Amino acid sequence: MRISQWTLLWLLIVGLLAAIEIAIVAGVVNPYDVVTFFFIMVSALIVIAVLAIIGATFLGIYISHRILSTRDFTPFEQEMLRMAEEVKRLTEKVETISKAVTGPGDPPARR
């Protein structure tokens, strides 16, 4: 089984946070030191910001799907349906003109 790079990134972030927590509990890192506290806070803010952006993206996708799924068709789909109807109408018109030009019993001309 192949692990994607996004899964590896997630594992790296979770591993980093777990390592920081274990180091604090074990007493290796003093969280009350100014420099250490600053780096821990910056790391936490970066992780929270990334997760917030990902969450907002999924929430936006969900909301837009719910809004657009209540309608029959999107405006793009409606335009495509109109174009398909126009193509059918023009094809029938061309066939009618072709029959009128060649006549009912005339064989098709060779080119």
Secondary structure, DSSP 4 states (H G I P E B T S, - for coil): -PPPHHHHHHHHHHHHHHHHHHHHHHTSS-TTSHHHHHHHHHHHHHHHHHHHHHHHHHHHHHHHHHHHHTSSS-HHHHHHHHHHHHHHHHHHHHHHHHHHHH-SSPPPPP-
